[in-house]
Amino acid sequence: MKKKDEKKVKTNSSKETKVKSEKKKSEKKRERVGFFKGVISEMSKVVWPSRRNMIKYSIATIVFVLFFALYFYGIELLMAWLKSIIVIV
């Protein structure tokens, strides 16, 4: 009789695991759908810059990068010059 009881427990537990896995799958699907709905609602709130503003921002960025490139190049030249004066070969 113990063997029959063990078989019943095994079949019941396998049915329970199937039900649990199906519930998990449906929950995951709902989560994905909710995520994409959230993404769509957030994207509708985005305010994109106009063409004119985009050109202004791009020019400002390029000027900023060039300024700092020249600034650090100047510092590098200054340090090389100081090194050549201080270090006597």
C-alpha positions as CSV (number, residue, x, y, z in Angstrom):
1,M,0.0,0.0,0.0
2,K,2.9,2.4,0.5
3,K,3.9,2.2,-3.1
4,K,0.4,3.2,-4.2
5,D,0.4,6.1,-1.8
6,E,3.8,7.2,-3.1
7,K,2.5,7.1,-6.7
8,K,-0.5,9.3,-5.8
9,V,1.8,11.8,-4.1
10,K,4.0,11.9,-7.1
11,T,1.2,12.4,-9.5
12,N,-0.4,15.1,-7.3
13,S,2.9,16.9,-7.0
14,S,3.6,16.8,-10.7
15,K,0.1,18.3,-11.3
16,E,0.8,21.0,-8.8
17,T,4.1,21.9,-10.5
18,K,2.4,22.1,-13.9
19,V,-0.3,24.4,-12.5
20,K,2.4,26.6,-10.8
21,S,4.5,26.8,-13.9
22,E,1.4,27.8,-16.0
23,K,0.6,30.5,-13.4
24,K,4.2,31.8,-13.6
25,K,4.0,31.9,-17.4
26,S,0.8,33.9,-17.4
27,E,2.2,36.3,-14.7
28,K,5.3,36.8,-16.8
29,K,3.2,37.5,-19.9
30,R,1.1,40.1,-18.0
31,E,4.3,41.7,-16.7
32,R,5.7,42.0,-20.3
33,V,2.5,43.5,-21.6
34,G,2.4,46.0,-18.7
35,F,6.0,46.9,-19.3
36,F,5.4,47.7,-23.0
37,K,2.3,49.7,-22.2
38,G,4.4,51.7,-19.8
39,V,7.1,52.3,-22.4
40,I,4.5,53.5,-24.9
41,S,2.9,55.9,-22.4
42,E,6.3,57.3,-21.4
43,M,7.4,57.7,-25.0
44,S,4.2,59.8,-25.6
45,K,5.4,62.2,-22.9
46,V,8.8,62.8,-24.6
47,V,9.3,66.3,-26.0
48,W,11.6,66.2,-29.0
49,P,13.8,69.3,-29.8
50,S,13.0,71.2,-32.9
51,R,15.4,71.2,-35.8
52,R,16.7,74.7,-34.9
53,N,17.4,73.7,-31.3
54,M,19.1,70.5,-32.4
55,I,21.5,72.5,-34.6
56,K,22.2,74.9,-31.8
57,Y,22.9,72.1,-29.4
58,S,25.2,70.3,-31.9
59,I,27.2,73.5,-32.6
60,A,27.5,74.2,-28.8
61,T,28.8,70.6,-28.3
62,I,31.3,70.8,-31.1
63,V,32.6,74.2,-29.8
64,F,32.9,72.8,-26.3
65,V,34.8,69.7,-27.4
66,L,37.2,71.8,-29.5
67,F,37.8,74.3,-26.7
68,F,38.8,71.6,-24.3
69,A,40.9,69.7,-26.8
70,L,42.9,72.9,-27.4
71,Y,43.0,73.6,-23.7
72,F,44.5,70.2,-22.8
73,Y,46.8,70.3,-25.9
74,G,48.1,73.6,-24.6
75,I,48.7,72.2,-21.1
76,E,50.5,69.3,-22.6
77,L,52.8,71.6,-24.6
78,L,53.4,73.7,-21.5
79,M,54.4,70.6,-19.5
80,A,56.7,69.4,-22.2
81,W,58.4,72.8,-22.4
82,L,58.8,72.9,-18.6
83,K,60.2,69.4,-18.6
84,S,62.8,70.3,-21.3
85,I,63.9,73.4,-19.2
86,I,64.0,71.6,-15.9
87,V,65.7,68.3,-17.0
88,I,69.2,69.0,-18.2
89,V,70.4,66.3,-20.5
